[in-house]
Every structure is written in C-alpha cells, then in structure tokens.
C-alpha cells in the first residue's frame, strides 16, 4: 500500500468527524508533517502520514521534536487501522 492511500483515507475520516486536514507545504522549511488537523473547539494536531512500515526521516524527527517542544501533538500514521483511534 502506498502513502497516498493512507493519506486519502485519513483526510476522509477527519472530514467525517467534522474536522479539516490541511496539507502543509513550505518553501522555506523542509521536514514538516504532511497535515495540520483542526477540530472544534480549537483542537490542533500535526500528522505525518507514511506508507506501512516506513519510518520518519532524521529531519522529520527533528521537526516533530521542535513542534512537540512547543506543546503541539504530532502523530505518525502508517496504517489504516491507526486512523480511527487517532481521531
């Protein structure tokens, strides 16, 4: 299974639960998580989506640490079975 399959299912599940999952892109900062997920009221989480069995790259681990140090939850999802518990 490819990463985009996990990502598409995740985005559908977030929408179904009433949230939004914005795709994060940056021209100046590499290694950011794939999605910024927002739920009412003011619940924010960053999510990195991977193909099954794939691991975070070193720069992604660094960004995860930086975001967590600022108090933001950062999740890494690499299986469809992880989507529902995370939401």
Secondary structure as UniProt FT lines:
FT   HELIX           3..16
FT   TURN            17..18
FT   STRAND          20..23
FT   STRAND          35..39
FT   TURN            40..42
FT   STRAND          43..49
FT   TURN            52..53
FT   HELIX           58..69
FT   TURN            70..71
FT   STRAND          73..77
FT   HELIX           81..86
//
